[in-house]
């Protein structure tokens, strides 16, 4: 009997780390995510194909590359398009560690002087910080409205981001075009209206229910839409602020860096923040 076992099989990639999702899988159905008994899920390093996907601009823009890589490196996720925003940074951070190791260099410009420099980030420490977060799904505005959030799935977030990018591109093209001022004004007005609709859609998609100061709860989407369309701007801004805070609970926080004595003499603040972002400039080791 012929043995068809591939002798190279023992060199196939294996899980490098195990992580706990900030969401604890709370928002996932069995066709989206397979939970484990321990609550920790295995993370595989990227393949060469995965790395290439992350370097393809069009696939990065529409979110397809992120979905493909997560599906490849996180076997527990059967449908990453339904991944909620709470878990995105944790998974990308874990994949980065599993593939390239525990440190990552971040290039940035020093405030005031715009001097180009870099710092090395301890990624497991960031991951541990995020893993300790217990995300809350509700908060109360200053006006007394209790908002329960509906975390955005990756597919919804990608569609909104693509729409926003398209409108920004239209705006830039109009500025650089040979249109008359009246034509430009009309195009700007059309683009502004579309951006408003996109922002309202983002707001509505993020709200699961609203409880009034009189303790009446509304979860009907149309009623919530009518409320947002007709309440005063102060209430809307308060709701937006609450939702932004809830959405960003599990995002990786900026690094807190201290300036050198020489930098302080040049006007640089004694301490300043540097955002931790995953892009083609720093993600690949």
C-alpha positions, -999 to +999 in steps of 0.1 A: +000+000+000+014+034-011+018+060+017+006+093+003+015+112+034+033+144+025+067+144+043+065+183+042+033+182+062+052+185+095+064+219+084+029+233+078+021+264+099+009+258+135-009+282+159+017+306+174-005+323+200-040+320+215-062+351+221-095+359+238-118+382+218-130+414+235-165+405+224-163+370+238-181+359+207-213+375+221-225+388+188-218+357+166-240+329+154-225+294+148-222+300+111-199+330+117-177+319+147-168+287+164-161+292+201-137+271+221-141+257+256-114+280+270-126+311+253-091+315+236-088+309+199-057+298+179-039+323+156-018+310+127+009+330+110+003+344+075+012+325+044+029+341+014-005+344-002-019+362+028+010+387+029+005+394-008-032+400-002-024+427+024-001+444-001-029+446-028-043+482-027-078+475-042-083+445-019-073+465+011-097+493+001-128+471-001-119+450+030-116+418+010-079+412+019-085+416+056-114+392+055-093+366+035-063+369+059-085+365+090-102+335+075-068+320+068-051+328+101-081+325+125-098+292+118-125+299+144-139+326+121-160+311+094-173+344+081-151+374+090-173+398+072-196+395+102-168+403+127-178+432+149-155+462+153-147+453+189-125+424+177-108+438+146-077+453+162-072+423+185-071+399+156-048+420+134-025+425+163-025+387+170-018+379+134+010+404+133+026+388+164+021+352+151+037+361+118+066+385+126+072+384+163+065+404+194+079+439+184+069+464+157+086+496+147+064+526+141+076+556+122+061+590+131+067+628+130+075+645+163+050+672+171+060+708+163+094+700+147+080+673+123+112+654+128+110+619+114+117+592+140+106+558+151+098+538+182+096+500+189+063+487+203+059+457+225+029+440+209+021+414+236+018+442+261-007+459+238-026+427+233-028+421+271-042+456+276-069+451+250-077+416+264-086+431+298-112+454+284-148+444+291-167+464+264-200+479+275-229+480+251-248+510+265-242+545+278-264+575+287-262+610+270-262+643+289-298+647+279-308+614+296-312+591+266-298+556+272-282+542+240-276+505+235-251+501+207-252+476+179-215+470+170-208+474+133-199+443+114-169+445+091-190+443+060-212+473+070-181+493+081-163+485+048-193+497+027-196+529+046-158+536+044-159+529+006-188+553+002-170+580+022-138+575+002-157+578-031-173+611-020-139+625-009-125+615-043-154+633-061-147+664-040-110+664-049-118+658-086-143+687-087-117+711-071-092+702-098-117+701-127-124+727-153-160+732-142-175+766-138-181+779-102-218+773-105-212+737-116-187+732-088-212+745-062-238+721-075-214+691-074-203+701-039-239+703-027-247+669-041-215+654-025-223+670+008-258+656+008-245+621+001-220+624+029-247+635+053-268+604+043-237+582+049-232+596+083-268+592+092-267+556+080-236+550+102-254+565+132-286+544+127-267+512+120-249+516+154-281+519+175-298+488+188-323+507+210-329+540+227-345+545+261-360+579+267-355+599+300-391+588+308-379+551+306-396+542+273-375+519+251-376+520+213-359+494+192-378+498+159-354+510+132-379+533+115-388+550+147-352+555+156-345+569+121-375+593+125-361+604+158-326+611+145-341+630+115-363+652+137-345+658+171-323+689+176-287+688+167-276+689+204-292+655+211-277+640+179-242+652+187-245+637+222-256+604+207-227+605+182-202+611+210-216+583+231-215+559+201-179+569+193-168+562+228-186+528+228-171+518+194-136+527+203-135+508+236-115+479+222-093+500+198-056+501+205-049+533+223-021+557+212+013+553+227+023+579+253+058+591+245+081+615+264+101+642+246+138+645+251+153+677+267+165+688+233+131+684+218+114+702+246+137+732+240+125+732+204+089+735+216+079+698+216+054+690+244+069+671+273+046+642+265+026+634+233+006+607+217+015+585+187-013+564+172-007+527+167-019+518+132-016+488+110-007+497+075+018+486+048+045+509+063+047+490+096+026+458+095+051+437+076+082+426+096 
